[in-house]
Amino acid sequence: MDDARAASYSFVPSAVAPPIVDRAEGCTLHLADGRTVIDAGAGAIAVNIGHGRAEVADAVAEATRRVSYVLPPWVTEERIALVELLRERWLPEGLSRVGFTSGGSESVDSAVRLALAHHATAGRPERRKVIGREASYHGLTMTALAVGGHRGRRAAFEHVLADHPKMPIADAEGLEKVLWDEGPETVAAVIAEPVIGATAGAVVPPDGWWADVRALCDQHGVLLIADEVMTGFGRTGRRFGVDHWDVVPDLLVGGKGLSGGYAPLGGVFATDEVVAPIAASGEVVMFFTYSAHSASCAAGVAALTILDDEDLVTASATKGADLLRRLDGVAAHPHVAEVRGLGLMIGVELQQADGRPYPASEGMGARVVAEAMARGAWVYPAGDGNVPDALLIGPPFTITDAEMDEVVRIVGEAISAICGD
Ligand SMILES: Cc1ncc(COP(=O)(O)O)c(C=O)c1O
């Protein structure tokens, strides 16, 4: 394939042709021009089990051959198998209601709709605000953008986004203030990522923050939504990010690692208490046409089975700690403000030599990502607002020691090449 044909793929025309990927195996992307790239971003932090797993492909093929499509509320073997597996082996105690979508944004959107429907059907329609964090990303539907705080991605739509309040990222007193300012009786839910991903590059909250947020929600009758689209299914070294702080949310949202990138799949998981008033009211919870697609559910069962059989959540914890240590040299780079993270969700925050962030207009994060790609490693770009430039290193949990060393070397060299030594 020539570059002109590849460039014609882009929806918004671009002078730079996107990479052409011929095939992928393990942590390696094989490009059409013969080069190989280590997928240290697991695509968009999705391919937790690594590429090229034949058992997942076989499960998807088998599901497609048996029942290509039926209405989402109807039952297929793949759908019920995934519900059972999640209830039995994955979800925090109490999250027994399970629904599927095609991805993270749809799942966040659905969780917000469920929170609003919960209060409305329980006779509290005035509870309609969802408090998000100042730095947060929850997806691209208009509702997901509105509850999120990603300034860059919101910018073109600010004038039409619903007005949902924002709280400071790591200070529970800040949430309490927002609750009182807004009037707690008008608040339906609080939504947060356990570890902030795309907006800030793996920012871990202080110990106690999640417990304080849970307590404030309980005190004020507000639902707590954990957005585990990026952190879920082992990415932070535990099944879910909230497990690090022993907090159980009322609603938990998943995507990405749920199918390991093998098929479009997201999930909304809720307690019986959240669903009870909706069920009692008889209100219909509408589905998307491709919700709970059988082939995607088959991919989910196969991906989660691999995570369990190969003890890959533990691998994410131990390799993550190891990779953080290997990144000590990168952390000492004058153009690196901090290296941080949990499990295999690691952020590298860039800075100018004087310690200030680069002006966002310089696009340094994107330039370092492009340089690393040219040198043979894909890392995921992150950053916005106060943290304009960060890289997310979030490889498959199957990454080898040699691959980790290579990623560390390439990231360090790419930062030096773009930012200077
Ligand atoms: C925390 C979080 N929530 C939601 C989303 C949106 O998910 P999707 O891109 O699958 O719609 C993302 C995507 O990066 C995410 O990181």
The ligand as a Gaussian input file, in Angstrom:
#p B3LYP/6-31G(d) Opt

LIG

0 1
 C      -11.379000       6.712000      31.637000
 C      -11.995000       6.664000      30.265000
 N      -13.330000       6.701000      30.151000
 C      -13.938000       6.630000      28.951000
 C      -13.199000       6.542000      27.793000
 C      -13.896000       6.462000      26.455000
 O      -13.828000       5.164000      25.985000
 P      -14.011000       4.856000      24.415000
 O      -12.884000       5.534000      23.721000
 O      -13.953000       3.354000      24.352000
 O      -15.331000       5.374000      24.003000
 C      -11.804000       6.500000      27.864000
 C      -10.989000       6.398000      26.641000
 O       -9.814000       6.600000      26.630000
 C      -11.184000       6.563000      29.133000
 O       -9.854000       6.539000      29.259000

